[in-house]
């Protein structure tokens, strides 16, 4: 004899191509953390672009080390802020701070991005590497960041397409 228990409404997993359950979508659309992410993500991208130019300028000409360094530190601070607020967003929407199934691989890659930025910060604070080596670490961190940003943009696109299908 099988006993069937009812699952709480909105706690079923989305269809394979669906990113959010109806309940998750509602929480996503009503939490202030969605707006916070929506503001921080383009801000971080703008800082990244400025910093990328400054880092490449330093590596190309040898000029502007201080400006490049400050820009990397600001980019790293924004990365930490978006990671913390993103974890809060994930907890609000999916019920766990990190590695929710819908964003598992994005979170995994985010840790690679954080590790590379942290490596740069460690090298800066300990003066254990040459300025050029640190700038190459920053470029590696930025390359990983671009891949990670692409992952999130892809998920945003998937969510929009899913919303169109539902409409």
C-alpha positions as CSV (number, residue, x, y, z in Angstrom):
1,X,0.0,0.0,0.0
2,X,1.4,3.4,-1.0
3,X,0.9,6.4,1.1
4,X,1.0,9.7,-0.7
5,X,1.7,12.9,1.3
6,X,1.0,16.3,-0.1
7,X,4.0,18.5,-0.7
8,X,3.7,22.1,0.4
9,X,2.5,24.4,-2.5
10,X,5.4,25.8,-4.4
11,X,8.0,23.4,-3.1
12,X,8.1,21.2,-6.2
13,X,11.1,21.4,-8.3
14,X,10.8,23.2,-11.6
15,X,10.6,21.4,-14.9
16,X,14.1,20.6,-16.4
17,X,14.1,23.7,-18.6
18,X,12.5,25.9,-15.8
19,X,14.8,27.8,-13.5
20,X,12.3,28.6,-10.8
21,X,9.2,27.1,-9.2
22,X,6.2,29.4,-9.0
23,X,7.0,30.0,-5.3
24,X,10.7,30.8,-6.0
25,X,9.7,33.1,-8.8
26,X,7.4,35.0,-6.5
27,X,10.1,35.3,-3.8
28,X,12.6,36.4,-6.5
29,X,10.2,39.1,-7.8
30,X,9.3,40.4,-4.3
31,X,12.6,40.5,-2.5
32,X,14.6,43.6,-2.2
33,X,17.7,41.5,-2.8
34,X,16.8,41.1,-6.5
35,X,17.0,44.9,-6.8
36,X,20.3,45.0,-4.9
37,X,21.8,42.4,-7.3
38,X,20.4,44.3,-10.2
39,X,22.2,47.4,-9.1
40,X,25.5,45.8,-8.0
41,X,26.0,43.6,-11.0
42,X,26.2,46.5,-13.6
43,X,28.2,48.6,-11.1
44,X,30.7,45.9,-10.7
45,X,30.9,45.4,-14.4
46,X,31.6,49.2,-14.9
47,X,34.3,49.1,-12.3
48,X,35.7,46.0,-14.0
49,X,35.9,47.7,-17.4
50,X,37.7,50.8,-15.9
51,X,40.1,48.5,-14.0
52,X,40.8,46.3,-17.0
53,X,41.9,49.4,-18.9
54,X,44.1,50.6,-16.0
55,X,45.7,47.1,-15.6
56,X,46.4,46.7,-19.3
57,X,47.7,50.3,-19.4
58,X,50.1,49.5,-16.6
59,X,51.3,46.3,-18.2
60,X,51.7,48.0,-21.6
61,X,53.4,51.3,-20.4
62,X,54.5,50.8,-16.9
63,X,52.5,53.8,-15.9
64,X,49.6,54.0,-13.5
65,X,50.4,51.3,-11.0
66,X,48.6,53.0,-8.1
67,X,45.4,53.7,-10.1
68,X,45.4,50.1,-11.3
69,X,45.9,48.8,-7.8
70,X,43.1,50.9,-6.3
71,X,40.8,49.8,-9.1
72,X,41.5,46.1,-8.4
73,X,40.9,46.6,-4.7
74,X,37.6,48.4,-5.5
75,X,36.6,45.6,-7.9
76,X,37.4,43.0,-5.2
77,X,35.4,44.9,-2.6
78,X,32.4,45.0,-5.0
79,X,32.9,41.3,-5.7
80,X,32.7,40.4,-2.0
81,X,29.7,42.6,-1.6
82,X,27.8,41.1,-4.5
83,X,28.8,37.6,-3.3
84,X,27.4,38.2,0.2
85,X,24.2,39.9,-1.0
86,X,23.9,37.2,-3.7
87,X,24.0,34.5,-1.0
88,X,21.3,36.3,0.9
89,X,19.3,36.5,-2.3
90,X,19.8,32.8,-2.9
91,X,18.7,32.0,0.7
92,X,15.6,34.2,0.3
93,X,14.6,32.6,-3.1
94,X,15.8,29.0,-2.8
95,X,16.1,28.5,1.0
96,X,19.9,28.0,1.1
97,X,22.8,30.5,1.0
98,X,24.8,28.9,-1.7
99,X,24.8,26.0,-4.2
100,X,21.0,26.0,-4.8
101,X,20.5,23.5,-7.7
102,X,19.4,26.3,-10.1
103,X,22.7,28.2,-9.6
104,X,25.1,25.5,-8.5
105,X,27.7,25.9,-11.2
106,X,27.5,29.7,-11.1
107,X,28.3,29.5,-7.4
108,X,31.2,27.0,-8.0
109,X,32.7,29.3,-10.6
110,X,32.1,32.3,-8.3
111,X,34.5,30.7,-5.8
112,X,37.2,30.5,-8.5
113,X,36.7,34.2,-9.2
114,X,36.9,35.0,-5.4
115,X,40.0,32.8,-5.0
116,X,41.8,34.6,-7.8
117,X,40.9,38.0,-6.4
118,X,41.9,36.9,-3.0
119,X,45.3,35.7,-4.3
120,X,45.8,39.1,-5.7
121,X,44.9,40.8,-2.4
122,X,47.2,38.4,-0.5
123,X,50.1,39.2,-2.9
124,X,49.4,42.9,-2.5
125,X,49.2,42.9,1.3
126,X,52.3,40.7,1.7
127,X,54.3,42.3,-1.1
128,X,55.2,38.8,-2.1
129,X,55.1,39.2,-5.8
130,X,56.2,41.7,-8.4
131,X,53.7,44.3,-9.6
132,X,53.6,42.7,-13.0
133,X,52.9,39.3,-11.6
134,X,50.1,40.7,-9.5
135,X,48.6,42.4,-12.5
136,X,48.6,39.1,-14.4
137,X,46.8,37.5,-11.5
138,X,44.3,40.4,-11.7
139,X,43.9,39.6,-15.4
140,X,43.3,35.9,-14.7
141,X,40.7,37.0,-12.0
142,X,39.1,39.2,-14.6
143,X,38.9,36.5,-17.2
144,X,37.3,34.2,-14.7
145,X,34.9,37.0,-13.8
146,X,33.8,37.4,-17.4
147,X,33.1,33.7,-17.7
148,X,31.1,33.9,-14.4
149,X,29.2,37.0,-15.5
150,X,28.4,35.1,-18.7
151,X,26.9,32.3,-16.7
152,X,24.6,34.6,-14.8
153,X,23.6,36.4,-18.0
154,X,22.8,33.1,-19.5
155,X,20.6,32.2,-16.5
156,X,18.9,35.6,-16.7
157,X,18.1,34.9,-20.4
158,X,16.8,31.4,-19.5
159,X,14.5,32.9,-16.9
160,X,13.2,35.5,-19.4
161,X,12.5,32.8,-22.0
162,X,10.8,30.6,-19.4
163,X,8.6,33.6,-18.4
164,X,7.6,34.1,-22.0
165,X,6.6,30.4,-22.3
166,X,4.5,30.7,-19.2
167,X,2.8,33.9,-20.4
